[in-house]
Amino acid sequence: MKRLKFTQDEGTLFYKELIQRTDQYFTDNGLEKTGNTLFKFKMVLYFAAVALFYTLMITATALPLFYGWYLLMGLAVLLTAFNVSHDAAHGVAVKSKFWNKILFQISFNLQGNNAYVWGKNHNESHHLYTNVEGSDIDVLHNPLFRMTETQPLKWFHRYQVYYAPLLYLLYSLNWFLFREALMLFNYSSRTIKVVIPPGEVIKLILFKVLYIGYMMVLPALVLPFGWEHVIGAFLLNHLLVSLIFVAVLGVSHVSDYVVHPLPDADGRLKMSWPTLQMRTSVDYNADSVFFNWTLGGFNAHAVHHLLPQICHVHYLRLLPIFRDVAQKHGVVYMEMPYWDSLKAHFRFLKKMGTDEHLERSEFHQYAPNPS
């Protein structure tokens, strides 16, 4: 991963005051930045939902019920990832570092994916160098897609806006089966090399085997529906998870509003780190209680990127401060209704598939309405 340097600009003072104002909010209200009672309730609720739906699935007496409970279990697992795993990875789910690590390991590894790979690279790569090719692990370098202006434009990229939704449906299955496994052989569609320690390699393999065991082998052994239906439910579950996952996260950094900045020859970006976060993140319905509850604050992505040390349950109260400080320092905060962010995502795919250089859409501020 290329280590980069930043340049001070208006975002530097914006960030300094943002930290001061948010710190003051927690001090004045006698609150911790980690998860509160509401978070603990959500955590218990989502873990309990996973256990409940799995129990109902594994004891189902009719095929429609089996499929229904299986998909609801998959949805509950995804909501647990949004609401628990992510905050635990940042060390803000609870006050204890030990229990944050345990929560993250349990909730992530049991999904069949490796917690170390995602946690380390998410915190040390994506959050630090968002959308910078060669430094942000989440910037794809897959020949089927063209995601940055430095990637060569191929004839078939003009169709990526059409075939992307179909490939998106395979996102979760690809992650489980290939993404981490190929990293073991030093191959990745990411723009940086990922090194997995030997201990994590063992855990990666063991948890994938365990995942297959309780998601496929056990249901096939104890239920009378046959392997074909178990495999069918498994695949449908991954299609559903992929659809929701990409719909939630794909619009935040892959948009024709955001930038993919390039460092100079000395490895310096011509902007500060806070400015990078604000120019590479799109928020949608940031003040929606429903989205905050279900998506764990992923819809307020700029807020999260600048304040990763704060649990998502506090975002709704911090949003007025965030907007006020951004406006005061002339820093553009890109927030919009979800539908607009989705359209911007597909505009980006279309433009990147037909034009050498991306013509970015001009962002127009809108008046948010709580929902």
SULGISUL-V961956 format. One record per residue. N is the residue number from 0. BURIAL is 1 if it has 16 or more other ideal C-beta (glycine too) atoms within 10 Angstrom, else 0. Layout:
BEGIN
[[N BURIAL] [N BURIAL]]
END
This chain:
BEGIN
[[0 1] [1 0] [2 0] [3 1] [4 0] [5 1] [6 0] [7 0] [8 0] [9 0] [10 1] [11 1] [12 1] [13 1] [14 1] [15 0] [16 1] [17 1] [18 0] [19 0] [20 0] [21 1] [22 0] [23 0] [24 1] [25 0] [26 0] [27 0] [28 0] [29 0] [30 0] [31 0] [32 1] [33 1] [34 1] [35 0] [36 0] [37 0] [38 1] [39 0] [40 0] [41 1] [42 1] [43 0] [44 0] [45 1] [46 1] [47 0] [48 1] [49 1] [50 0] [51 0] [52 1] [53 1] [54 0] [55 1] [56 1] [57 1] [58 0] [59 1] [60 0] [61 0] [62 0] [63 0] [64 0] [65 1] [66 1] [67 1] [68 1] [69 1] [70 1] [71 1] [72 1] [73 1] [74 1] [75 1] [76 1] [77 1] [78 1] [79 1] [80 1] [81 1] [82 1] [83 1] [84 1] [85 1] [86 1] [87 1] [88 1] [89 1] [90 1] [91 1] [92 1] [93 1] [94 0] [95 0] [96 0] [97 0] [98 0] [99 1] [100 1] [101 0] [102 1] [103 1] [104 1] [105 1] [106 1] [107 1] [108 1] [109 1] [110 1] [111 1] [112 1] [113 1] [114 1] [115 1] [116 1] [117 1] [118 1] [119 1] [120 1] [121 1] [122 0] [123 0] [124 1] [125 1] [126 1] [127 1] [128 1] [129 1] [130 1] [131 1] [132 1] [133 1] [134 1] [135 1] [136 1] [137 1] [138 1] [139 1] [140 1] [141 0] [142 0] [143 0] [144 1] [145 1] [146 1] [147 1] [148 0] [149 0] [150 1] [151 0] [152 0] [153 0] [154 0] [155 0] [156 1] [157 0] [158 0] [159 1] [160 1] [161 0] [162 0] [163 1] [164 0] [165 0] [166 0] [167 1] [168 1] [169 0] [170 1] [171 1] [172 1] [173 0] [174 1] [175 1] [176 0] [177 0] [178 1] [179 1] [180 0] [181 0] [182 1] [183 0] [184 0] [185 0] [186 0] [187 1] [188 0] [189 1] [190 1] [191 1] [192 0] [193 1] [194 0] [195 1] [196 0] [197 0] [198 0] [199 1] [200 1] [201 0] [202 1] [203 1] [204 0] [205 0] [206 1] [207 1] [208 0] [209 0] [210 1] [211 0] [212 0] [213 0] [214 1] [215 0] [216 0] [217 0] [218 1] [219 1] [220 0] [221 0] [222 1] [223 0] [224 1] [225 0] [226 0] [227 0] [228 1] [229 1] [230 0] [231 0] [232 1] [233 1] [234 0] [235 0] [236 1] [237 1] [238 1] [239 1] [240 1] [241 1] [242 0] [243 1] [244 1] [245 1] [246 0] [247 1] [248 1] [249 1] [250 1] [251 1] [252 1] [253 1] [254 1] [255 1] [256 1] [257 1] [258 1] [259 1] [260 1] [261 0] [262 1] [263 0] [264 0] [265 0] [266 0] [267 0] [268 1] [269 0] [270 1] [271 1] [272 1] [273 1] [274 1] [275 1] [276 1] [277 1] [278 1] [279 1] [280 1] [281 1] [282 1] [283 1] [284 1] [285 1] [286 1] [287 1] [288 0] [289 0] [290 1] [291 1] [292 1] [293 1] [294 1] [295 1] [296 1] [297 1] [298 1] [299 1] [300 1] [301 1] [302 1] [303 1] [304 1] [305 1] [306 1] [307 1] [308 0] [309 1] [310 1] [311 1] [312 1] [313 1] [314 1] [315 1] [316 0] [317 1] [318 1] [319 0] [320 1] [321 1] [322 1] [323 0] [324 1] [325 1] [326 0] [327 0] [328 1] [329 0] [330 1] [331 0] [332 1] [333 1] [334 1] [335 1] [336 0] [337 1] [338 0] [339 1] [340 1] [341 1] [342 1] [343 1] [344 1] [345 1] [346 1] [347 1] [348 1] [349 1] [350 1] [351 1] [352 1] [353 0] [354 0] [355 0] [356 0] [357 1] [358 0] [359 0] [360 1] [361 0] [362 1] [363 0] [364 0] [365 0] [366 0] [367 1] [368 0] [369 0] [370 0]]
END
